[in-house]
């Protein structure tokens, strides 16, 4: 997770980086979530054509922004 945080911090401020692991195998599940501080930081990531980390090409998907519900 720290390598992912470090890599993506070049595009903006990373608020959170979650890399889930499989409890049975102990290996990561081959996906993660990265939350940036601003929408511009996210756009900076998608301006680069491809991302390669430790020899693996990363496939990126953008989740729609969630709105906080008001109670």
ABEGO torsion letter per residue (X at the ends): XAAAAAAAAAAEBBABBBBBBBAAAGBBAGBBBBBBABAAAAAAAAABABBBBGGBBBBBBBBBBBBBBBX
